[in-house]
Amino acid sequence: MHAPYRRATLVALDLFLGVSALVGGLSVIPTLPAEWLAGTPFPDFTLPAVALTLLGVAALAGAPAVIFRPRAGAALSAATGAGLVV
């Protein structure tokens, strides 16, 4: 696969992840029932919502970075992916 196709794919994935994480972090997670957190270290959904929102912002920042600074954008995209795994 040529570099332009890889970059376009990474930009598309960053944009998809960024938008879906922002929607999830700002609208979906805060409306979930608190009973779902029984047995977890979280008293409410504040920390998971903030974490998901920050990952969405990082992914959206990674999209233009891939275009204008490919190495930095790839590193930011990889860090965002690692954050999702955590």
Backbone as a ProteinNet text record, in pm:
[ID]
protein_1_A
[PRIMARY]
MHAPYRRATLVALDLFLGVSALVGGLSVIPTLPAEWLAGTPFPDFTLPAVALTLLGVAALAGAPAVIFRPRAGAALSAATGAGLVV
[TERTIARY]
85.5	0	90.1	58.3	139.3	111.4	206.6	196.2	69.8	29.1	-92.7	-217	-224.2	-339.4	-336	-216.3	-203.3	-242.5	-197.5	-231.4	-380.9	-440.7	-584	-662.7	-618.4	-685.2	-672	-552.7	-531.2	-611.5	-620.3	-702.5	-849.3	-898.4	-1038.5	-1064.6	-973.2	-990.8	-984.8	-894.4	-886.3	-1015.1	-1067.5	-1191.6	-1308.8	-1318.9	-1426.2	-1414.9	-1295.3	-1273.6	-1300.9	-1253.2	-1272.4	-1417.7	-1492.8	-1634.7	-1711.4	-1687.9	-1762.2	-1723.5	-1597.7	-1556.5	-1613.9	-1618.2	-1678.3	-1827.7	-1897.1	-2040.1	-2059.9	-1979.8	-1991.9	-1957.9	-1849.8	-1806	-1894.3	-1953.4	-2033.6	-2182.7	-2233.9	-2378.6	-2421.7	-2349.8	-2398	-2359.5	-2232.5	-2186.4	-2255.5	-2272.5	-2338.3	-2483.3	-2547.4	-2686.6	-2701.6	-2591.6	-2599.5	-2636.2	-2703.7	-2741.4	-2619.9	-2616.7	-2503.9	-2491.2	-2597.4	-2591.8	-2493.5	-2467.9	-2375.7	-2232.4	-2204.7	-2069.8	-2049.4	-2147.6	-2134.3	-2016.7	-1929.5	-1814.1	-1694.8	-1701.9	-1589.3	-1530.4	-1412.6	-1353.6	-1412.7	-1510	-1565.6	-1696.3	-1708.2	-1834.5	-1942.3	-1899.9	-1993.6	-1921.5	-1988.8	-1933.5	-1849.8	-1816.7	-1742.6	-1604.8	-1526.9	-1390.9	-1391.2	-1472.8	-1474.9	-1520	-1616.2	-1663	-1552.9	-1481.2	-1372.3	-1261.2	-1227	-1120.8	-1158	-1280.9	-1323.3	-1328	-1372.1	-1375.6	-1234.2	-1140.1	-1001.9	-940.3	-972.5	-924.7	-985.3	-1110.7	-1173.4	-1106	-1073.3	-1003.5	-865.4	-795.9	-663.5	-673.3	-774.8	-791.8	-822.8	-907.1	-937.8	-816.2	-730.2	-606	-507.9	-517.2	-427.3	-457	-581.8	-618.4	-543.3	-548.7	-470.7	-320.4	-279.9	-136.9	-82.4	-161.4	-117.7	-94.8	-174.6	-161.5	-40.6	-26.3	76.1	209.2	206.5	328.1	312.3	335.5	302.5	362.2	486.7	546.8	481.6	461.9	396.6	251.8	184.5	46.3	34.9	128.6	127.5	154.5	245.4	274.1	153.4	85.8	-33.5	-145	-159.8	-261.5	-229.2	-102.7	-63.5	-87.1	-54.6	-78.3	-226.8	-308.8	-453	-503.4	-454.4	-492.3	-450.6	-330.7	-284.9	-373.1	-416	-507.1	-639.2	-689	-812.9	-795.6	-682.5	-657.7	-654.5	-595.4	-588.3	-727.8
-117.8	0	124.1	218.3	338.8	434.5	522.7	615.9	702.5	757.4	839.5	761.8	633.6	552.8	523.1	497.7	473.6	597.7	712.4	837.6	864.9	844.9	867.7	772.6	648.9	551.8	592.6	635.1	676.5	801.3	895.1	1014.8	975.6	887.7	844.3	773.8	687.2	617.8	714.7	811.4	912.8	993.9	1033.3	1111.3	1029.4	904.3	817	797.4	765.5	745.2	873	986.3	1112.7	1149.8	1139.9	1176.1	1079.4	949.1	852.7	860.7	887.4	900	1026.8	1135.7	1257.7	1238.8	1177.3	1151.7	1061.1	956.6	865.5	931.4	1006.5	1069.1	1182.9	1255.3	1371.6	1343	1244.3	1222.9	1086.8	982.4	848.2	806.1	814.2	764.3	833.1	964.9	1026.1	981.7	924.8	884.1	737.5	664.2	523.2	508.1	399.8	379.6	352	413.9	399.5	256.8	178.6	40.5	-43.3	-3	-77.6	-72.1	21.4	35.3	-44.6	-120.7	-201.5	-297.9	-299.4	-387.6	-330.7	-206.9	-142.4	-36.6	13.9	117.5	257.5	270	401.6	424.5	536.6	566.4	617	680.8	728.6	728	776.4	770.3	892.7	977.2	1099.3	1068	988	959.1	885.6	781.9	719.4	815.3	903.3	998.7	1098.3	1147.4	1242.4	1174.6	1051.8	980.2	957.6	915.3	891.3	1021.4	1129.5	1258.9	1305.6	1289.1	1328.7	1244.1	1116.5	1033.1	1076.8	1120.4	1171.5	1298.1	1386.7	1510.2	1477.5	1382.3	1343.5	1283.1	1202.5	1142.8	1250.4	1346.2	1454.7	1542.6	1557.3	1632.4	1552.8	1421	1337.4	1339.8	1362.7	1361.2	1467.1	1595.2	1692.2	1676.5	1623.9	1602.1	1498.6	1397.7	1296.2	1360	1458.8	1524.3	1617.1	1701	1805.4	1763.2	1675	1624.8	1474	1398.7	1255.4	1175	1199.2	1121.6	1155.8	1282.3	1323.1	1274.7	1282.3	1235.2	1086.4	1011.3	866.4	833.5	907.5	884.6	918.6	1030	1067.6	965.1	915.2	812.7	684.6	647.5	527.3	545.1	663.2	690.3	687.7	740.6	737	593.3	512.8	372	298.2	328.4	267.4	312	438	486.8	414.4	381.4	305.6	165.1	105.3	-28.8	-27.7	76.7	86.7	105.7
0	0	0	-84.1	-95.6	19	45.7	158.1	152.9	38.1	38.4	81.4	43.9	83.4	233.4	285.4	429.5	507.5	461.9	531.1	524.8	409.2	395.3	485	492.6	579.2	724.7	766.1	904.7	938.4	845	867.3	884.2	798.6	808.5	940.8	983.1	1110.5	1228.1	1223.4	1329.5	1338.3	1222.9	1223.9	1276.9	1234.5	1283.3	1434.4	1480.4	1623.2	1701.3	1650.6	1721.3	1737.2	1629.7	1636.3	1726.2	1709.5	1790.4	1937.3	1968.4	2108.2	2171.3	2096	2150.3	2177.4	2084.3	2104.7	2225.6	2235.3	2348.8	2480.8	2482.7	2606.8	2653.7	2559.9	2598.2	2610	2535.9	2538.2	2589	2551.8	2584	2725.6	2758.5	2887.8	3005.7	3007	3123.4	3145	3044.2	3059.5	3099.8	3111.9	3148.4	3295.2	3332	3472.1	3560	3676.2	3768.9	3821	3816.3	3863.9	3782.1	3660.4	3575.5	3628	3717	3771.1	3899.5	3940.5	4062	4045.5	4144.3	4140	4065.7	4022.5	3954.9	4047.3	4017.8	4103.4	4080.9	3991.6	3959.6	4033.9	4106.7	4175.2	4079.4	3970.2	3868.3	3733.4	3631.6	3495.7	3459.2	3554.4	3522.2	3463.7	3530.8	3483.5	3348.6	3329.1	3196.6	3086.1	3116	3015.4	2979.7	3079.7	3053.8	2974.8	3012.6	2941.2	2794.9	2769.9	2632	2552.7	2614.7	2546.7	2511.3	2603.3	2575.6	2464	2461.2	2351	2217.9	2220.4	2098.7	2049.3	2141.6	2104.5	2047.6	2109.6	2059.4	1920	1896	1762.8	1659.2	1695.9	1601.6	1576.3	1675.3	1654.7	1568.5	1576.3	1497.7	1349.3	1311.9	1169.1	1088.9	1126.5	1048.4	1068.9	1184	1206.1	1108.9	1075.8	979.5	842.8	809.3	678.8	675.6	778.6	774.3	837.5	936	1001.2	1018.4	912.4	912.9	1028.4	1062.7	1172.5	1305.9	1331.3	1456.9	1460	1347.5	1340.1	1363.1	1308	1328.9	1475.1	1537.1	1678.9	1765.1	1733.7	1809.1	1789.4	1669.8	1642	1717.7	1722.7	1796.4	1945.8	1997.8	2140.1	2172.4	2082.9	2103.2	2103	2012.2	2008.5	2135.2	2185	2310.4	2427	2423.9	2528	2526.2	2409	2398.6	2455.4	2432.8	2484.2	2637.7	2693	2839.6	2893
[MASK]
++++++++++++++++++++++++++++++++++++++++++++++++++++++++++++++++++++++++++++++++++++++

